[in-house]
Amino acid sequence: MAEITVDEAVTRNCQALMTGNIAVIFADMTPEAMAKLATLGGGQLGGGAMMAGGMPQLTSYDVISRAQDGDDHLYDVQFRGAQSFGVKARWRELAGQWKLVDFDGYVVT
């Protein structure tokens, strides 16, 4: 069983993205999710926000929705800043840790 809740893991990950803490962002991701990030235009999250080669400058984030799909927890999070974007993320507990297993970015207007 994970030491923290899925909500705490999502909050930690969002705060890491806000502050540019790449080590935490990547530690929260499965290898498959990292590979997906790498194939999306060199790390493009959505709305043009880039991870590789430069972190997006963000000012805030909001969890828009939460849902559960079997063992997976689905989060829709919108980030605001110089380039606003949203991420629909799928989290799963693996080996006692919450991991981001899949995601889809989208443009926030």
BELNOR-V229216 format. One record per residue. OMEGA is omega in degrees with one decimal (* if undefined). D_LAST is the distance of its C-alpha to the last C-alpha in Angstrom with 1 decimal. Layout:
OMEGA/D_LAST
OMEGA/D_LAST
//
This chain:
-177.7/38.3
179.4/35.4
178.8/36.1
178.6/32.7
176.8/30.5
176.5/27.5
178.8/25.4
178.5/27.1
179.0/26.4
178.6/22.7
178.4/22.6
-179.0/24.8
178.7/22.6
178.7/19.4
176.8/21.4
177.4/22.8
179.1/19.5
-175.6/18.8
179.4/22.2
-179.4/22.5
-175.3/25.4
-179.2/25.5
179.5/28.8
179.7/27.5
-177.8/24.4
178.9/26.8
179.9/29.4
-174.9/27.2
171.2/26.5
176.4/29.0
179.5/30.3
178.3/28.6
177.0/25.1
179.0/25.9
177.5/27.1
178.4/23.9
-178.5/21.9
-178.0/24.5
-178.1/24.2
175.5/20.4
179.1/20.6
177.1/22.6
-179.5/20.4
-177.8/16.8
-175.6/14.8
-180.0/11.6
178.2/9.0
-179.8/12.2
-175.5/13.2
172.3/16.9
-178.2/19.7
178.4/22.7
178.4/23.7
179.1/21.5
175.3/19.5
176.5/15.9
-174.5/16.2
180.0/14.6
-179.3/15.1
173.3/14.5
177.3/13.9
171.2/14.1
-176.0/15.9
179.5/14.3
174.7/17.3
176.4/20.7
176.5/23.1
178.3/26.3
-174.1/27.5
178.3/31.1
-176.9/31.4
176.3/27.8
-175.5/25.2
-179.6/21.6
171.5/18.8
-176.7/15.0
176.1/13.7
178.8/10.4
-179.8/10.9
178.0/9.8
179.3/11.3
174.4/11.8
-179.8/9.7
179.4/7.4
176.1/8.0
177.5/9.8
171.1/13.4
-170.2/15.6
177.0/19.0
-180.0/22.5
-179.6/25.1
175.5/28.9
180.0/32.0
178.0/34.1
175.1/37.4
178.2/36.7
174.6/33.2
-178.0/29.7
171.6/28.0
-174.6/24.6
178.5/25.9
-179.3/22.9
170.9/19.1
177.6/16.3
176.4/13.1
-177.9/9.8
174.5/6.4
-180.0/3.8
*/0.0
//
